Amino acid sequence: MNIDKEIDARGLNCPLPILKAKKALAEIQSGQVLKVVCTDAGSLRDFQAFARQTGNELLEQQTVGADYIHVLRRR
C-alpha cells in the first residue's frame, strides 16, 4: 500500500491522535493515504468513529506490539 503521509502519535491519549490525524488529512490531497501510529488502545474505536463521521475511508487497522496502526484515505 502506498502511504502518502505518516504521523507518529505514540504516547498521546484521546483526542490528540484524532486531532493530529485531522490536521494531517487537511494537508494531503483527496484520495491520498495517511498512516497514523498510536499507543492509545482506545484509538481503535476512535478512528472507526472518526472515519464514519468525516467520510474518510478507514482502509486498515492493526496492532503491532504496543502500537495501533490506522490507515485512512482522504475523501
Contact map, one row per residue, 1 for C-alpha under 8 A:
111000000000000000000000000000000000000000000000000000000000000000000000000
111100000000000000000000000000001000000000000000000000000000000000000000000
111111000000000000000000000000011110000000000000000000000000000000000000000
011111000000000000000000000100011100000000000000000000000000000000000000000
001111100000000000000001000100001110000000000000000000000000000000000000000
001111110000000000000000000000000111100000000000000000000000000000000000000
000011111000000000011001000000000111100000000000000000000000000000000000000
000001111100000000000000000000000001110000000000000000000000000000000000000
000000111111000110010000000000000001111000000000000000000000000000000000000
000000011111000000000000000000000000111100000000000000000000000000100000000
000000001111100000000000000000000000011100000000000000000000000000000000000
000000001111110110000000000000000000011100000000000000000000000000000000000
000000000011111110000000000000000000001100000000000000000000000000000000000
000000000001111111000000000000000000000101100000000000000000000000000000000
000000000000111111100000000000000000000000000000000000000000000000000000000
000000001001111111110000000000000000000000000000000000000000000000000000000
000000001001111111111000000000000001010000100000000000000000000000000000000
000000000000011111111100000000000000000000000110010000000000000000000000000
000000000000001111111110000000000000000000000000000000000000000000000000000
000000101000000111111111000000000000000000000000000000000000000000000000000
000000100000000011111111100000000101000000000000000000000000000000000000000
000000000000000001111111110000000000000000000000000000000000000000000000000
000000000000000000111111111000000000000000000000000000000000000000000000000
000010100000000000011111111100000100000000000000000000000000000000000000000
000000000000000000001111111110000100000000000000000000000000000000000000010
000000000000000000000111111110000000000000000000000000000000000000000000000
000000000000000000000011111110000000000000000000000000000000000000000000000
000110000000000000000001111111010000000000000000000000000000000000000000010
000000000000000000000000111111110000000000000000000000000000000000000000010
000000000000000000000000000111110000000000000000000000000000000000000000111
000000000000000000000000000011111000000000000000000000000000000000000000111
001100000000000000000000000111111100000000000000000000000000000000000000110
011110000000000000000000000000111110000000000000000000000000000000000011110
001111100000000000001001100000011111000000000000000000000000000000000011110
001011100000000000000000000000001111100000000000000000000000000000001111000
000001111000000010001000000000000111110000000000000000000000000000001110000
000001111100000000000000000000000011111000000000000000000000000000111100000
000000011111000010000000000000000001111100100000000000000000000000111000000
000000001111100000000000000000000000111110000000000000000000000001110000000
000000000111110000000000000000000000011111100000000000000000000000110000000
000000000000000000000000000000000000001111110000000000000000000000010000000
000000000000010000000000000000000000000111111100000000000000000000000000000
000000000000010010000000000000000000010111111110000000000000000000010000000
000000000000000000000000000000000000000011111111000000000000100000010100000
000000000000000000000000000000000000000001111111100000000000000000000000000
000000000000000001000000000000000000000001111111110000000000000000000000000
000000000000000001000000000000000000000000111111111000000100000000000100000
000000000000000000000000000000000000000000011111111100000100000000000000000
000000000000000000000000000000000000000000001111111110000000000000000000000
000000000000000001000000000000000000000000000111111111000000000000000000000
000000000000000000000000000000000000000000000011111111111100000000000001000
000000000000000000000000000000000000000000000001111111111000000000000000000
000000000000000000000000000000000000000000000000111111100000000000000000000
000000000000000000000000000000000000000000000000011111110000000000000000000
000000000000000000000000000000000000000000000000001111111000000000000000001
000000000000000000000000000000000000000000000000001101111100000000000001111
000000000000000000000000000000000000000000000000001100111110000000000001111
000000000000000000000000000000000000000000000011001000011111100000000111100
000000000000000000000000000000000000000000000000000000001111100000000111100
000000000000000000000000000000000000000000000000000000000111110000001111000
000000000000000000000000000000000000000000010000000000000111111000011110000
000000000000000000000000000000000000000000000000000000000001111100011100000
000000000000000000000000000000000000000000000000000000000000111111111000000
000000000000000000000000000000000000000000000000000000000000011111111000000
000000000000000000000000000000000000000000000000000000000000001111100000000
000000000000000000000000000000000000001000000000000000000000001111110000000
000000000100000000000000000000000000111100000000000000000000001111111000000
000000000000000000000000000000000000111110110000000000000000111101111100000
000000000000000000000000000000000011110000000000000000000001111100111110000
000000000000000000000000000000000011100000010010000000000111110000011111000
000000000000000000000000000000001111000000000000000000000111100000001111100
000000000000000000000000000000001110000000000000001000011111000000000111110
000000000000000000000000000001111100000000000000000000011110000000000011111
000000000000000000000000100111111100000000000000000000011000000000000001111
000000000000000000000000000001100000000000000000000000111000000000000000111
